[in-house]
């Protein structure tokens, strides 16, 4: 009788723990769903599509011809660049991000766009595709431009890789590069 009541209490305990675990998972799932903003507008207007197409055409042409003057015309200076920290020629490098001025761009930072990762992404997307661009948002979830990504280091079995993001914002009726960031 004692063994039977012990087995019964273990069964009740298992049922109780199963229900608690189900309740915890349900609460986390509802919090996750609640945390996703469903009102974020991710569409690209027809006008933005045309401006992004013009930007992409100019960017691919500048990169394919190694034209740093045309590339500079696509940038809004100064802008911050995370992958630029790898430049060993820089005197001021805090190893977090680099503030790229027009002068610094012409000295060395234009090379970031002519390096293999960006060049490969341009080659991969020869023709314009508006779905390549993703809206970017500020801290208040307001759209403040677009971004596109490129692979700096492909994922491997031992590392998740390194992804670059080039941010664009509309300046005087044209999209300009306003920053470059990396993840992770």
C-alpha positions in Angstrom: 0.0 0.0 0.0 2.9 2.3 0.8 4.5 1.7 -2.6 1.2 2.3 -4.4 0.6 5.7 -2.7 4.3 6.7 -3.5 3.8 5.9 -7.2 0.5 7.8 -7.1 2.0 10.9 -5.6 4.9 10.7 -8.1 2.3 10.6 -10.9 0.4 13.6 -9.5 3.7 15.5 -9.1 4.6 14.8 -12.7 1.2 16.0 -13.9 1.5 19.1 -11.7 5.1 19.9 -13.0 3.9 19.3 -16.6 1.1 21.8 -16.2 3.4 24.3 -14.6 5.9 23.9 -17.4 3.1 24.3 -20.0 1.9 27.5 -18.2 5.4 29.0 -18.2 5.9 28.2 -21.9 2.5 29.8 -22.7 3.4 32.9 -20.8 6.7 33.3 -22.5 5.2 32.7 -25.9 2.5 35.3 -25.3 5.1 37.8 -24.1 7.2 37.2 -27.2 4.2 37.7 -29.4 3.2 40.8 -27.5 6.7 42.2 -27.9 6.6 42.1 -31.7 5.3 45.4 -33.2 2.7 44.5 -35.8 2.3 48.1 -36.9 5.8 48.5 -38.4 5.5 49.4 -42.0 7.9 47.4 -44.0 6.6 48.3 -47.5 8.7 50.2 -50.0 6.8 52.9 -51.9 7.0 53.3 -55.6 9.0 56.6 -55.2 11.5 54.9 -52.8 11.8 52.0 -55.2 12.8 54.3 -58.0 15.3 56.2 -55.7 16.7 52.9 -54.4 17.1 51.6 -58.0 19.0 54.8 -58.9 21.2 54.4 -55.8 21.9 50.7 -56.6 22.7 51.5 -60.2 25.2 54.2 -59.2 26.7 52.0 -56.4 27.3 49.0 -58.7 28.8 51.3 -61.4 31.1 53.0 -58.9 32.3 49.7 -57.4 32.7 47.9 -60.8 34.8 50.8 -62.1 36.7 51.5 -58.9 35.5 55.1 -59.0 35.9 56.5 -55.5 34.6 60.0 -56.6 31.3 58.4 -57.7 31.3 56.4 -54.6 31.9 59.5 -52.4 28.9 61.2 -54.1 26.7 58.3 -52.7 27.9 59.0 -49.1 26.6 61.5 -46.5 29.7 62.6 -44.5 30.6 62.0 -41.8 29.3 58.5 -41.2 30.2 55.8 -38.8 31.8 52.6 -40.0 32.3 49.5 -37.8 34.2 47.3 -40.2 36.6 50.2 -40.9 38.3 49.5 -37.5 40.4 46.8 -39.3 42.3 49.6 -41.1 45.8 49.5 -39.7 46.8 52.8 -41.2 44.5 54.8 -38.9 46.1 56.9 -36.2 42.9 57.3 -34.2 41.2 53.9 -33.8 39.1 53.1 -30.7 38.4 49.6 -32.2 34.6 50.2 -31.8 33.8 52.4 -34.8 35.4 54.9 -37.1 33.9 58.3 -37.9 34.5 58.6 -41.6 34.9 62.1 -42.9 35.2 63.0 -46.6 39.0 63.4 -46.1 39.4 60.0 -44.4 37.2 58.4 -47.0 39.5 59.6 -49.8 42.6 58.6 -47.8 41.7 55.0 -47.1 38.1 54.1 -46.2 36.8 54.0 -49.8 38.6 50.6 -49.9 35.9 49.1 -47.7 33.6 49.3 -50.7 36.0 47.8 -53.1 37.0 44.9 -50.9 35.7 41.4 -51.7 32.7 41.2 -49.4 30.9 44.3 -50.8 32.0 43.6 -54.3 30.7 40.0 -54.1 27.3 41.3 -52.9 27.1 43.7 -55.8 28.1 41.0 -58.2 25.4 38.7 -56.7 22.7 41.3 -57.2 23.5 42.7 -60.7 20.0 43.7 -61.4 18.0 45.8 -58.9 15.6 44.0 -56.6 13.7 46.1 -54.1 13.5 43.1 -51.7 17.2 43.3 -51.2 16.6 46.5 -49.2 15.1 46.4 -45.7 13.6 49.4 -43.9 15.7 50.6 -40.9 14.2 52.1 -37.8 15.3 54.4 -35.1 14.9 53.8 -31.3 11.3 54.8 -31.4 10.4 52.3 -34.1 10.1 55.0 -36.7 11.4 54.3 -40.2 14.5 56.3 -40.9 15.8 54.8 -44.2 16.8 51.5 -45.6 19.7 49.0 -45.2 21.1 46.1 -47.1 23.3 43.3 -45.8 26.4 41.6 -47.1 28.5 38.7 -45.8 31.9 39.6 -44.5 32.8 36.2 -43.1 30.6 33.2 -43.9 29.3 31.0 -41.1 31.3 27.9 -40.3 31.0 25.0 -37.9 32.9 26.9 -35.2 31.6 30.5 -35.7 28.3 32.1 -36.7 30.1 34.4 -39.2 30.1 38.2 -39.6 27.4 40.2 -41.4 27.7 43.8 -42.6 24.9 46.3 -43.0 25.1 49.4 -45.1 22.5 52.0 -44.0 20.9 54.5 -46.3 18.9 57.6 -45.7 17.2 60.0 -48.0 19.2 63.2 -48.3 18.0 66.0 -50.7 15.9 63.5 -52.7 18.6 60.8 -53.1 19.5 57.8 -50.9 23.0 58.2 -49.4 25.1 55.9 -47.3 24.9 57.0 -43.7 26.6 54.2 -41.9 28.1 50.7 -42.0 27.7 48.3 -39.1 28.4 44.6 -38.4 26.7 41.7 -36.5 27.9 40.1 -34.3 
